[in-house]
Each structure stands twice: as structure tokens, then as C-alpha cells.
Amino acid sequence: MTEPAGRKVLHVPSGLAGERVDAALARLFGLSRTKAAELVAAGDVRVDGNPRPSPIGWRRAPSSR
């Protein structure tokens, strides 16, 4: 898979399975959950190539790669 310019592809570690996207981002990058939620709400986070409209109530399964 090629990465779009200026973007990074991150595969979800199995230890974060079931975590909310904002919580997973906070743990992976040392962000506050508030800042992570802001990034998700701004459309700066994509999951499987699709922007996530909200971190609330959405959980990510582990990557199969």
C-alpha cells in the first residue's frame, strides 16, 4: 500500500483492539484524549481510508496485516 503525500499509515496493534479511536491515538502518540478527539472530529484521522466523523462510540478492531 502506498501512503498519500503527507500522511502516514499506522496499523492498529492487537493490544488496542476494542479501544475507542481517540483513546488509541492518545496511547500511541502521547496525546490527550481531548486532542485526539479533536483530530478525529476535524477529519484528520482515517480508518481503512475513510475519515471518522466522531470518536464517540466507535471502536477499532485490530489490523489483519
N, C-alpha and C positions, 0 to 999 in steps of 0.2 A: 504494500500500500504506500503510495506517495503522499507526503504531507503537503497541504496547501501552504503557500508562501506565508510566513509569519505565524504559523500555527504549529502546535506540537500534538502528536498523537500519544495518548497515555492509555495503556491497558490497565484495567482495574485488577489489582491483586486480589486473590481469593479471600484474604483476610478482611477485605472491606465489603464482601458480599452482604447485601441486605441493608447497608448503610444509606442514609439519605445522601443525595449528591453533594449538598453543601457540607455535610459532616465529613464525607470522604475527602473532598477538596481541602477542607481545613486541616485534616490529619496529614494528608500528603504534602501540602505546601506550607504548613505552619501558619495558616491564615486564621482569622477569627471566623466563626460560622456566619456572622453578620456580613463580613466582607465576601465570603464565599457565596452566600445567598445573593448578594448584590451582583456579583459576576454572572451568576446563573440568570437572574432576572433581566440583566442587560443583554442577554443573548450571547455572551462571550464563552459559554460552555456548550459543547455539543456532545451528544451521546449517540454513538453509531451514525455520526454525520448529521444528526438533526439537533437544532437548538432546543434547549429545555426551557419551557416558558416559566417554570416555577420549581424550586427545590422542595416545596412542601408536599409531603405525601408520595414522593417518588423515590423509589429505591432502585439501585443498580445491581444487577446480577454480575457475577464475576465474568471476566473475559474468557472466551473459549480459545483464545490464541496463546 
